[in-house]
């Protein structure tokens, strides 16, 4: 019974996903893997004394993580994501404000926050959420203007 429910939800998911965009992403990921292998394999082996596949395997790991995150995010309901835009933007903005206070200096500039496993550059996270927040504000203004316009037409007539 549950297996049929899962199959139905996966069929519905596959039917509703934009396949052109999905395959474009996958193609770009594969091209990035190919070019990272083609351009850095000899560099890693000869000049840096690392495994020939060092940069390729690192890129493959990040591509795999990105694809998993992309698929996980695509399963989340759109209304839930719309409600998360403002809190995440505020959280990322606070982290951006914290950079001058607790940031780590890398190569002479303080742009990074040191987290346990990696360093994070908050400006890179705020860029997409700024676009999403702007789109949310503009769409709300558009809907409100449309409502006001239809209300004004009703009042005039």
C-alpha positions, 0 to 999 in steps of 0.5 A: 500500500505504501509502495503504491503511494510512493510510486504515485508521488514519484510519478506525479513528481516526474510529471510536474518537473521541468525536464529541460531544466533538469537535463540542462543542469545535469549536462552542465554538471557533467561538462564541469566534471569533464573540463575539471578532469581535462584541465587539471589532471596533469597539473595536480600530478606534476606540479602539486604532487597530488593524485592525478584525479585530486581535483576531479574527485573533489569536483565529483564530490561537490557535484554529487552533493549539489545534485542531492540537495537539488533533488531534496529541495525540489521535493519541498512544497512551494508555499513552504519555500515561499514562507522561508525566504524572509527568515533565511534572508534575515539569518544570512544577512545577520551572518553577513553583518557578523563577518567584520566582527568574527570573520576569518582573514583569508589572503588579506581580506576578512570575508569568511565565517569559519564554521566547523568543517568549512569556511563560509562566505555569506555574501554568496548566500545572500545573492540568491535570497536577495533575488527571491526576496525582491521577487516576493516583494514585487509580486506582492505589490503586483497582486495588491495593485491588481486588487486595488485596480479591480476594487476601483473599477467596482467602485466606479461602476 
